[in-house]
Amino acid sequence: MTAQKRSLSSISCILQVSEEAQSAALPLAAGLAEVAGAYLGVTVIAPKAHVPFSLMGSSYVAPMITDINKRTLSVAETVAAEANQKIKAQGLAGHVVVDQALVDEAAARAVRSARASDLIVVDQPNATLDLKGLVLEEALFRSGHPVLVASPKCKPATSFERIMIAWDGSQHAARAVSDAVGLFPGITHADIVIVLGEKPLDKILPGAELAHHLARKGIETRIVEAQAGGQPVGRVLDQHAANTGADLIVMGGFGHSRLREFLFGGVTVDLTQSACRPLLMAY
């Protein structure tokens, strides 16, 4: 028997253990997987601390680091057990693994495995130097797949109907839109939001052409030209999503260089840390 084709057949959820509130990524990934009948793979990263090389470090710090790593692993195993329970309770096909290592090494392994999926779901970083940001960047730049950033500010969704597109005409934004439409066939409405004054618009694909493209797919569209009015562009976009009841924000990732984003801030950094809705990104 030939397997039925599905737009979303496999989801990878990458969690990083922290002392903060419970993950928003897991319930979001599980809800989407349940509705789509998708396989859910969960990786729980337990960040591993290490002792800097020194005689004093070896003598005094090593036992403390060992204890920290034991406690972190214990928390990760608890999170993994909860993820397994959620998978069983919702009748999902899936698996859960725990990886204790330096965050960049564990994230690289998780993302490598996630290349055999359709979508990667991660938690929202809280700050620029939050280690969850390393997981997000690894997934965004090295997976070859779209990344869905879960927001703790809203209830986990099981489907998306109304989306807000942060449109700057870039290839990254175009790919994010294509990924959203391809993965979530329930989309019926899209606001194409263009923030004036953020970057030159004379050489980009006009929002009207994107609107025609989406209309041919049966999606009702509206073009919105917003003035920043001195506010950060990310805040303008986030407020529009909240005010219009969007289920999902769609945008391209890192329109500027990553170094410039880190030093001066940018739309991507603003939204990945503060979006009030799930944020679908592609690069």
C-alpha positions as CSV (number, residue, x, y, z in Angstrom):
1,M,0.0,0.0,0.0
2,T,1.4,3.4,-0.9
3,A,1.8,5.8,2.0
4,Q,-0.5,8.8,1.9
5,K,1.4,12.0,1.1
6,R,1.2,14.7,3.8
7,S,2.4,18.3,3.8
8,L,3.8,17.8,7.3
9,S,5.0,14.3,8.1
10,S,7.9,14.7,10.5
11,I,8.7,17.3,13.1
12,S,11.9,17.7,15.1
13,C,11.7,19.5,18.5
14,I,15.0,20.6,20.1
15,L,14.8,21.5,23.8
16,Q,17.5,22.9,25.9
17,V,17.4,22.4,29.7
18,S,17.3,25.6,31.7
19,E,16.0,26.9,35.0
20,E,13.3,28.9,33.4
21,A,9.6,28.1,32.9
22,Q,8.5,25.0,31.1
23,S,9.2,24.7,27.4
24,A,6.6,26.2,25.0
25,A,8.2,24.3,22.0
26,L,7.2,20.8,23.1
27,P,3.4,21.4,23.4
28,L,3.4,23.4,20.2
29,A,5.3,20.6,18.3
30,A,3.1,17.9,19.8
31,G,-0.1,19.7,18.9
32,L,1.0,20.2,15.3
33,A,2.1,16.6,15.1
34,E,-1.2,15.3,16.4
35,V,-3.3,17.2,13.9
36,A,-1.0,16.5,11.0
37,G,-0.4,12.8,11.9
38,A,3.3,13.6,11.9
39,Y,6.2,11.8,13.5
40,L,7.7,13.8,16.4
41,G,11.4,13.5,17.3
42,V,12.5,15.3,20.5
43,T,16.1,16.0,21.5
44,V,16.7,17.3,25.0
45,I,20.0,19.0,25.3
46,A,21.6,19.0,28.8
47,P,24.4,21.7,28.6
48,K,27.6,20.4,29.9
49,A,29.9,22.6,31.8
50,H,33.7,21.9,31.7
51,V,36.7,22.9,33.8
52,P,39.1,25.4,32.3
53,F,42.6,23.9,32.2
54,S,44.5,24.9,35.3
55,L,45.9,23.3,38.4
56,M,43.5,25.2,40.6
57,G,40.5,24.4,38.4
58,S,41.3,20.7,38.5
59,S,41.6,20.7,42.3
60,Y,38.8,22.9,43.4
61,V,36.4,23.5,40.5
62,A,36.1,20.0,39.1
63,P,34.0,18.5,41.8
64,M,31.6,21.5,41.6
65,I,31.3,21.2,37.8
66,T,30.7,17.4,38.1
67,D,27.8,18.1,40.5
68,I,26.4,20.7,38.2
69,N,26.5,18.3,35.3
70,K,24.8,15.6,37.3
71,R,22.0,17.9,38.3
72,T,21.6,19.2,34.7
73,L,21.4,15.6,33.4
74,S,18.8,14.7,36.0
75,V,16.6,17.7,34.9
76,A,17.1,16.7,31.2
77,E,16.0,13.1,32.0
78,T,12.9,14.5,33.7
79,V,12.1,16.6,30.7
80,A,12.6,13.6,28.4
81,A,10.2,11.5,30.6
82,E,7.6,14.2,30.3
83,A,8.1,14.4,26.5
84,N,7.7,10.6,26.3
85,Q,4.5,10.8,28.4
86,K,3.1,13.5,26.1
87,I,3.9,11.5,23.0
88,K,2.1,8.5,24.4
89,A,-0.9,10.5,25.8
90,Q,-1.5,12.1,22.4
91,G,-1.1,8.9,20.5
92,L,1.9,10.1,18.5
93,A,4.6,8.2,16.8
94,G,7.9,9.5,18.0
95,H,11.1,9.2,20.0
96,V,13.0,11.2,22.7
97,V,16.7,11.3,23.2
98,V,18.9,13.1,25.8
99,D,22.3,14.5,24.8
100,Q,24.6,16.0,27.4
101,A,27.5,17.8,25.8
102,L,28.7,21.4,25.1
103,V,25.7,23.2,23.7
104,D,27.2,23.8,20.2
105,E,28.2,20.1,19.9
106,A,24.8,18.8,21.0
107,A,22.9,21.4,18.8
108,A,25.0,20.3,15.8
109,R,24.1,16.7,16.3
110,A,20.4,17.5,16.9
111,V,20.2,19.6,13.8
112,R,22.0,17.0,11.7
113,S,19.4,14.5,12.7
114,A,16.6,17.0,12.1
115,R,17.5,17.3,8.4
116,A,15.4,14.2,8.0
117,S,12.2,16.1,9.0
118,D,10.0,18.9,7.6
119,L,10.1,21.4,10.4
120,I,12.2,22.2,13.5
121,V,10.6,23.6,16.6
122,V,12.6,25.4,19.3
123,D,12.0,27.6,22.3
124,Q,12.2,31.4,22.2
125,P,15.6,32.8,23.5
126,N,15.3,35.3,26.3
127,A,18.4,37.4,25.4
128,T,21.1,37.7,22.9
129,L,23.5,35.5,24.8
130,D,20.9,33.0,25.9
131,L,22.2,29.5,24.9
132,K,18.9,28.8,23.3
133,G,19.9,31.3,20.7
134,L,22.8,29.0,19.8
135,V,20.3,26.2,19.2
136,L,18.1,28.5,17.1
137,E,21.0,29.7,14.9
138,E,22.3,26.2,14.3
139,A,18.9,25.1,13.2
140,L,18.3,28.1,11.1
141,F,21.6,28.2,9.3
142,R,22.5,24.5,9.0
143,S,19.4,22.4,8.9
144,G,18.1,23.3,5.4
145,H,14.6,23.5,6.9
146,P,12.3,26.1,8.3
147,V,12.4,26.8,12.1
148,L,9.4,27.5,14.2
149,V,10.2,29.5,17.3
150,A,7.6,28.9,20.0
151,S,6.3,31.8,22.0
152,P,5.5,31.4,25.7
153,K,3.1,34.3,25.4
154,C,0.3,32.4,23.7
155,K,-1.4,29.0,24.0
156,P,0.1,26.3,21.8
157,A,-1.6,26.2,18.4
158,T,-2.6,23.0,16.6
159,S,-3.0,24.7,13.2
160,F,-2.5,28.1,11.6
161,E,-5.2,30.0,9.6
162,R,-4.3,33.7,9.8
163,I,-0.6,34.6,9.2
164,M,1.3,37.8,9.2
165,I,4.2,38.0,6.7
166,A,7.0,40.4,7.5
167,W,7.8,41.2,3.9
168,D,11.1,42.8,2.8
169,G,11.3,41.1,-0.6
170,S,14.4,39.0,0.3
171,Q,15.0,35.5,-0.8
172,H,14.8,34.5,2.8
173,A,11.4,36.0,3.3
174,A,10.2,34.4,0.0
175,R,11.4,31.0,1.2
176,A,9.7,31.4,4.6
177,V,6.4,32.2,2.9
178,S,6.7,29.2,0.6
179,D,7.5,27.0,3.6
180,A,4.5,28.3,5.5
181,V,2.1,27.7,2.7
182,G,3.5,24.3,2.0
183,L,3.6,23.0,5.5
184,F,0.3,24.5,6.8
185,P,-2.5,24.0,4.2
186,G,-5.0,25.5,6.6
187,I,-3.8,29.0,6.0
188,T,-6.7,31.1,4.6
189,H,-5.6,34.7,5.3
190,A,-2.3,36.6,5.1
191,D,-1.4,40.1,6.0
192,I,1.7,41.2,4.0
193,V,3.3,43.8,6.2
194,I,5.9,46.2,4.8
195,V,7.5,48.5,7.3
196,L,8.4,51.8,5.5
197,G,11.8,53.3,6.1
198,E,13.4,50.1,7.3
199,K,15.3,49.5,4.1
200,P,15.1,50.6,0.4
201,L,12.1,49.1,-1.3
202,D,12.6,50.2,-4.9
203,K,14.5,47.0,-5.9
204,I,12.4,44.3,-4.1
205,L,9.5,42.2,-5.2
206,P,6.4,44.3,-4.6
207,G,4.0,43.1,-2.0
208,A,1.3,43.2,-4.6
209,E,3.0,40.5,-6.7
210,L,3.3,38.3,-3.6
211,A,-0.4,38.9,-2.9
212,H,-1.4,37.8,-6.4
213,H,0.8,34.7,-5.9
214,L,-1.0,33.8,-2.7
215,A,-4.4,34.6,-4.1
216,R,-3.8,32.0,-6.8
217,K,-3.4,29.5,-3.9
218,G,-6.8,30.5,-2.5
219,I,-5.4,32.6,0.3
220,E,-7.1,36.0,1.0
221,T,-4.4,38.7,1.3
222,R,-4.1,42.2,2.5
223,I,-1.1,44.5,2.0
224,V,-0.3,46.7,5.0
225,E,2.3,49.5,4.8
226,A,3.3,50.4,8.4
227,Q,5.3,53.4,9.6
228,A,7.9,52.6,12.3
229,G,7.4,56.0,13.9
230,G,10.7,55.7,15.8
231,Q,9.8,52.2,17.2
232,P,12.0,49.2,16.5
233,V,10.7,47.4,13.4
234,G,10.4,44.1,15.4
235,R,8.0,45.8,17.8
236,V,5.9,47.2,15.0
237,L,5.5,43.8,13.5
238,D,4.8,42.1,16.8
239,Q,2.1,44.7,17.7
240,H,0.5,44.2,14.3
241,A,0.3,40.4,14.8
242,A,-1.2,40.9,18.3
243,N,-3.7,43.5,17.1
244,T,-5.0,41.5,14.1
245,G,-5.1,38.1,15.8
246,A,-2.5,36.5,13.6
247,D,-1.8,32.8,14.5
248,L,1.7,32.9,13.0
249,I,4.4,35.4,12.1
250,V,6.4,34.5,9.0
251,M,9.7,36.1,8.1
252,G,13.1,35.5,6.6
253,G,16.1,35.1,9.0
254,F,18.9,37.6,9.5
255,G,18.6,40.1,6.8
256,H,21.9,41.7,7.9
257,S,25.1,39.9,8.8
258,R,24.9,37.9,12.0
259,L,27.7,40.1,13.5
260,R,25.8,43.3,12.7
261,E,22.6,41.8,14.2
262,F,24.5,40.9,17.4
263,L,26.2,44.3,17.8
264,F,23.4,46.6,16.8
265,G,20.2,44.5,17.1
266,G,17.9,43.8,14.3
267,V,14.4,42.7,13.3
268,T,15.3,39.0,13.6
269,V,16.8,39.4,17.0
270,D,13.9,41.5,18.3
271,L,11.2,39.0,17.2
272,T,13.0,35.8,18.1
273,Q,13.3,37.1,21.7
274,S,9.9,38.8,22.1
275,A,7.3,37.6,19.5
276,C,3.8,37.2,20.9
277,R,3.0,34.5,18.3
278,P,4.9,31.5,17.0
279,L,7.5,32.7,14.5
280,L,8.3,30.7,11.3
281,M,11.8,31.6,9.9
282,A,13.7,30.4,6.9
283,Y,17.2,31.2,5.6
